[in-house]
Amino acid sequence: MKELGNRGIKTPTGKYTWSKRTIDVMLSNEKYIGVVRLLDKGDHEVHYVSENNHPPIISKERFKAVQSEKVNRSNVVQGKEGNQRKRSRYSSKK
């Protein structure tokens, strides 16, 4: 986060201090790899995917690696009874 500010890269709101949440959103949203999902006008159950819609700022490889790491670090597991926690305590350290 400090590296972005040190390089003079501003946040979407024009600040030099990046929050963890802003970076998490960028690394979780397909829009940053150039993909856009468009909903059908009607019932909103059908969507269309437009790839290479705009220049990406994150590579698809890095995006996939981040998604995989987020799953590995997640404390939630899907079971027969729905979502359950692996542990009662969460640590962001690995």
Secondary structure, 3 states (H helix, E strand, C coil): CHHHHHCCCCCCCCCCCCCHHHHHHHHHCHHHHCCEEEECCCCCCCEEEECCCCCCCCCHHHHHHHHHHHHHHCCEEEECCEEEECCCCCCCCC
